[in-house]
C-alpha cells in the first residue's frame, strides 16, 4: 500500500466516525479512486467533512465530472455520495476479461 493510499484510508476512517455519516469507504471506478460517503435519508454530507476531504484533494464528483454523479441514490435508509481522489485521477486501470 502506498503512503497516499494509507493516508486516504486514515481519512476515510476519520470520516466514518463523524456524526451524521452512516458509512464511508474507498472504492475504484474504471480510472479513479473514489471515497464513498453514505448519509441518512434526506441528509447532506456535512460541510466540515467535504472541507476535510478537499484538504486531501478529494472532491465531489459533481465538481470533477461534467455529468455530475456525487449523488447516486438511495442506499438502505440513506443516500450515497461520490468523491474523487483528484491527486491520482486517471492513474487506475480496471480490466475487462472476455
C-alpha positions, 0 to 999 in steps of 0.5 A: 500500500502506498503512503497516499493510499494509507493516508486516504484510508486514515481519512476515510476512517476519520470520516466514518466516525463523524456524526451524521455519516452512516458509512464511508469507504474507498472504492475504484471506478474504471480510472479513479479512486473514489471515497464513498460517503453514505448519509441518512435519508434526506441528509447532506454530507456535512460541510466540515467533512467535504472541507476535510476531504478537499484538504486531501484533494478529494472532491465531489464528483459533481465538481470533477465530472461534467455529468455530475454523479456525487449523488447516486441514490438511495442506499438502505435508509440513506443516500450515497455520495461520490468523491474523487481522489483528484491527486491520482485521477486517471492513474487506475486501470480496471480490466475487462476479461472476455 
